[in-house]
């Protein structure tokens, strides 16, 4: 599968490496382009080369066009930079979390963070995933040799079951297990500040923790 990753931060880099290792064609991007400096010395093109496995460097728009599936990892406050036209009809994995102290005050209108992103991308098939795990854990804790119930859980949510099934497959390919929290509206249960945001849980543990969190919210 061709996968475009929007954003070259820690999560974006980790997913690019893992998914390329799993055999996918991966392109990673930022808004400034392949030859822009990331840290004063390294360009995005340099980063893509260092990630290996044929990872390519793109602008956000080109990565969105390239990907059959697109993963957005840019800070929540920059959601207006997401290329809505280029992701039409595509599965978009939303990894972002809203932190007002970083992103500024954004009126969500009562929506979950992912439902807000989906409103900006009205023709995309948005699935929330990879927002509750640290990049270092994403890099190190995947283990395809373990039974699914014993793997580190990745919480997912979405309104399109077929899209969630595709994302579940990707999660399993890189050694984790997907635990479904429900619709995009339900994804509030996996946002920052909730009981299941951050803990290192196996899939078995995560399902139990999710039940407890949902019952408390209910």
C-alpha positions as CSV (number, residue, x, y, z in Angstrom):
1,X,0.0,0.0,0.0
2,X,1.1,3.6,-0.7
3,X,1.0,5.6,2.6
4,X,1.5,9.3,2.9
5,X,2.5,10.7,6.3
6,X,1.8,14.4,6.9
7,X,4.3,15.7,9.5
8,X,7.9,14.7,10.2
9,X,7.7,14.8,14.0
10,X,8.4,11.9,16.4
11,X,5.2,10.0,15.6
12,X,5.5,10.6,11.9
13,X,9.1,9.4,11.8
14,X,8.3,6.3,13.9
15,X,5.3,5.3,11.7
16,X,7.3,6.0,8.5
17,X,10.0,3.6,9.6
18,X,7.7,0.9,10.9
19,X,5.3,0.9,8.0
20,X,8.1,0.9,5.4
21,X,9.8,-2.0,7.2
22,X,6.4,-3.8,7.0
23,X,6.6,-3.5,3.2
24,X,4.6,-0.4,2.4
25,X,5.6,2.4,0.1
26,X,5.9,5.4,2.4
27,X,6.2,9.1,1.7
28,X,6.7,11.6,4.6
29,X,6.2,15.3,4.3
30,X,6.1,18.7,5.9
31,X,4.5,22.0,4.7
32,X,7.9,23.5,3.6
33,X,9.0,20.8,1.2
34,X,11.8,18.1,0.9
35,X,14.7,20.5,0.9
36,X,13.7,22.5,3.9
37,X,15.8,22.3,7.0
38,X,14.3,20.4,9.9
39,X,16.9,21.1,12.6
40,X,19.3,23.5,11.0
41,X,21.4,20.7,9.5
42,X,19.1,18.0,8.2
43,X,16.6,18.4,5.4
44,X,13.4,16.4,5.1
45,X,15.0,14.6,2.1
46,X,18.0,13.7,4.4
47,X,15.5,12.3,7.0
48,X,13.7,10.2,4.5
49,X,17.0,8.7,3.3
50,X,18.0,8.0,6.9
51,X,14.7,6.2,7.6
52,X,15.6,3.8,4.8
53,X,13.3,1.3,3.1
54,X,12.7,3.6,0.2
55,X,10.9,6.3,2.2
56,X,10.3,9.4,0.0
57,X,10.2,13.1,0.9
58,X,7.2,15.2,-0.1
59,X,5.2,18.4,0.5
60,X,2.0,17.8,2.4
61,X,0.0,18.1,-0.7
62,X,2.2,15.6,-2.7
63,X,2.2,13.1,0.2
64,X,-1.6,13.3,0.4
65,X,-1.8,12.7,-3.4
66,X,0.7,9.8,-3.2
67,X,-1.0,7.9,-0.4
68,X,-3.8,5.5,-0.9
69,X,-4.0,5.9,2.9
70,X,-2.9,9.1,4.6
71,X,-1.7,9.6,8.2
72,X,-1.8,13.1,9.6
73,X,0.6,13.8,12.5
74,X,0.8,17.6,12.4
75,X,0.0,19.6,15.6
76,X,-3.7,20.0,16.1
77,X,-3.5,23.8,16.0
78,X,-2.3,23.6,12.4
79,X,-5.3,21.6,11.1
80,X,-6.0,24.2,8.5
81,X,-2.8,23.1,6.7
82,X,-4.3,19.6,6.0
83,X,-4.9,19.2,2.3
84,X,-8.6,18.5,2.2
85,X,-9.0,18.1,-1.6
86,X,-6.1,15.6,-1.9
87,X,-7.5,13.2,0.7
88,X,-11.0,13.0,-0.7
89,X,-12.4,9.4,-0.4
90,X,-9.2,8.2,1.3
91,X,-8.7,6.8,4.7
92,X,-7.1,9.4,6.9
93,X,-5.6,8.3,10.3
94,X,-5.7,11.2,12.7
95,X,-3.0,11.0,15.4
96,X,-3.3,14.6,16.7
97,X,-4.2,15.7,20.2
98,X,-5.5,19.1,21.1
99,X,-3.4,20.9,23.8
100,X,-4.7,24.5,24.3
101,X,-1.4,25.6,25.8
102,X,0.4,24.6,22.6
103,X,-2.3,25.0,20.0
104,X,-4.1,28.1,21.3
105,X,-7.8,28.3,22.0
106,X,-9.9,26.4,19.4
107,X,-13.7,26.2,19.6
108,X,-14.5,22.6,19.0
109,X,-18.3,23.2,19.2
110,X,-18.8,20.2,21.5
111,X,-17.2,17.8,19.0
112,X,-14.5,15.3,19.8
113,X,-11.1,16.3,18.5
114,X,-11.3,13.8,15.7
115,X,-14.8,14.7,14.7
116,X,-13.6,18.3,14.5
117,X,-10.8,17.2,12.1
118,X,-13.3,15.1,10.1
119,X,-15.4,18.2,9.7
120,X,-12.4,19.9,8.1
121,X,-11.9,16.9,5.9
122,X,-15.6,16.2,5.0
123,X,-14.9,13.7,2.2
124,X,-12.2,11.7,4.0
125,X,-12.7,8.5,5.9
126,X,-11.2,9.6,9.3
127,X,-10.0,7.1,11.8
128,X,-8.5,8.1,15.2
129,X,-5.4,6.1,16.1
130,X,-1.8,6.3,17.5
131,X,-2.7,9.3,19.7
132,X,-2.4,7.6,23.1
133,X,1.1,6.1,22.7
134,X,4.5,7.8,23.0
135,X,6.8,7.7,19.9
136,X,9.5,5.8,21.8
137,X,7.0,3.1,22.7
138,X,5.8,3.0,19.2
139,X,9.3,2.4,18.0
140,X,10.1,-0.3,20.6
141,X,7.0,-2.1,21.8
142,X,5.6,-3.7,18.7
143,X,6.0,-7.5,18.6
144,X,4.4,-9.5,15.8
145,X,5.4,-12.8,17.6
146,X,3.0,-12.2,20.5
147,X,-0.7,-13.1,20.5
148,X,-2.9,-10.1,19.8
149,X,-4.3,-10.1,23.4
150,X,-0.8,-9.7,24.8
151,X,0.4,-7.0,22.5
152,X,0.5,-3.3,23.4
153,X,-2.9,-1.8,22.6
154,X,-3.5,1.0,20.1
155,X,-6.9,2.6,20.6
156,X,-8.9,3.4,17.4
157,X,-12.2,5.1,16.6
158,X,-14.2,6.0,13.5
159,X,-17.5,6.1,11.7
160,X,-16.5,3.8,8.8
161,X,-16.1,0.2,9.8
162,X,-14.2,-0.8,6.6
163,X,-11.7,2.0,7.2
164,X,-11.2,0.8,10.8
165,X,-10.6,-2.7,9.5
166,X,-7.8,-1.4,7.2
167,X,-6.2,0.5,10.1
168,X,-6.5,-2.5,12.4
169,X,-4.6,-4.5,9.8
170,X,-1.8,-1.9,9.7
171,X,-1.6,-1.8,13.5
172,X,-1.3,-5.6,13.6
173,X,1.4,-5.6,10.9
174,X,3.7,-3.5,13.0
175,X,3.2,-5.6,16.1
176,X,0.4,-4.0,18.1
177,X,-3.3,-4.7,18.6
178,X,-6.2,-2.4,17.9
179,X,-8.8,-1.8,20.5
180,X,-11.9,0.0,19.2
181,X,-13.4,2.8,21.3
182,X,-16.4,3.3,18.9
183,X,-17.4,6.3,16.7
184,X,-15.5,9.5,16.2
185,X,-17.9,11.0,18.7
186,X,-16.9,8.3,21.2
187,X,-13.2,9.0,20.6
188,X,-13.4,11.6,23.4
189,X,-12.7,8.6,25.7
190,X,-9.1,8.4,24.3
191,X,-8.3,12.1,24.4
192,X,-5.7,13.7,26.7
193,X,-6.7,13.6,30.4
194,X,-8.8,10.5,30.1
195,X,-7.9,7.2,32.0
196,X,-6.9,5.3,28.8
197,X,-4.7,8.1,27.4
198,X,-1.1,7.1,27.9
199,X,-1.0,3.9,30.0
200,X,1.0,0.9,28.7
201,X,-1.8,-1.6,28.3
202,X,-2.0,-4.9,26.6
203,X,-5.1,-5.4,24.4
204,X,-6.7,-7.5,27.1
205,X,-6.0,-4.9,29.7
206,X,-7.1,-2.1,27.4
207,X,-10.5,-3.6,26.8
208,X,-11.2,-3.8,30.5
209,X,-9.9,-0.3,31.1
210,X,-12.1,1.0,28.3
211,X,-15.2,-0.6,29.8
212,X,-14.4,1.1,33.1
213,X,-13.8,4.4,31.5
214,X,-17.0,4.2,29.5
215,X,-19.1,3.2,32.5
216,X,-17.7,6.2,34.5
217,X,-18.5,8.6,31.6
218,X,-22.0,7.0,31.3
